[in-house]
Amino acid sequence: MTRTPEQIVEHVRRMVAGEETHGQFADLFAEDGVMAYRFPTSFQPEEIKGREEIRAYFGKVRGASVRERIEIQKVEAQCWLTNDPSVVVSEITHRGWSKVKQDYYTFTAIAIIRLRDGEIVRYDDYMNPLLLQELLGV
């Protein structure tokens, strides 16, 4: 299925919001797609290679009960097209309540997404690992 960059970013927004599963997120990737954390935490790999490995990783992370530690209340997404039709930049911001910090939070991540035939071939995720660890209490 060929998806537009805007559709890809909207899928990511829905996944973060809990409206879609992490398995559906993995389905956005090409078979040889790569998920990369540019500033990985101690519990994130730098890269995950291949759609099925991405699916397995997110299945495991989902089992880590992130939603037991934060209550996501609102998710917004911005999508910027570039001069290269195969590259899109997204900004995903979620707001909610950290059960660990007992306080409201705002968390923003930027991604550079490379596409081929409507599938993600590389997703470079730029998020604040220190804030993520603080929100999750790890």
ChimeraX attribute file (.defattr): number of C-alpha atoms within 10 A of each C-alpha:
attribute: neighborCount
match mode: 1-to-1
recipient: residues
	/A:1	7
	/A:2	11
	/A:3	15
	/A:4	16
	/A:5	24
	/A:6	17
	/A:7	13
	/A:8	23
	/A:9	23
	/A:10	18
	/A:11	19
	/A:12	22
	/A:13	24
	/A:14	19
	/A:15	17
	/A:16	20
	/A:17	18
	/A:18	13
	/A:19	11
	/A:20	14
	/A:21	18
	/A:22	21
	/A:23	18
	/A:24	14
	/A:25	21
	/A:26	23
	/A:27	16
	/A:28	21
	/A:29	25
	/A:30	19
	/A:31	17
	/A:32	13
	/A:33	24
	/A:34	21
	/A:35	23
	/A:36	20
	/A:37	19
	/A:38	17
	/A:39	16
	/A:40	17
	/A:41	16
	/A:42	10
	/A:43	9
	/A:44	14
	/A:45	14
	/A:46	15
	/A:47	16
	/A:48	20
	/A:49	15
	/A:50	18
	/A:51	23
	/A:52	18
	/A:53	17
	/A:54	23
	/A:55	19
	/A:56	15
	/A:57	18
	/A:58	17
	/A:59	15
	/A:60	11
	/A:61	14
	/A:62	14
	/A:63	10
	/A:64	11
	/A:65	11
	/A:66	12
	/A:67	14
	/A:68	11
	/A:69	17
	/A:70	21
	/A:71	17
	/A:72	19
	/A:73	11
	/A:74	13
	/A:75	19
	/A:76	15
	/A:77	19
	/A:78	14
	/A:79	18
	/A:80	13
	/A:81	13
	/A:82	10
	/A:83	7
	/A:84	8
	/A:85	12
	/A:86	18
	/A:87	18
	/A:88	22
	/A:89	19
	/A:90	23
	/A:91	19
	/A:92	20
	/A:93	17
	/A:94	19
	/A:95	18
	/A:96	16
	/A:97	17
	/A:98	21
	/A:99	16
	/A:100	14
	/A:101	14
	/A:102	11
	/A:103	11
	/A:104	15
	/A:105	16
	/A:106	15
	/A:107	16
	/A:108	16
	/A:109	14
	/A:110	18
	/A:111	21
	/A:112	17
	/A:113	21
	/A:114	21
	/A:115	23
	/A:116	16
	/A:117	12
	/A:118	18
	/A:119	22
	/A:120	27
	/A:121	22
	/A:122	24
	/A:123	23
	/A:124	19
	/A:125	20
	/A:126	17
	/A:127	20
	/A:128	16
	/A:129	16
	/A:130	12
	/A:131	14
	/A:132	13
	/A:133	13
	/A:134	12
	/A:135	23
	/A:136	17
	/A:137	12
	/A:138	11
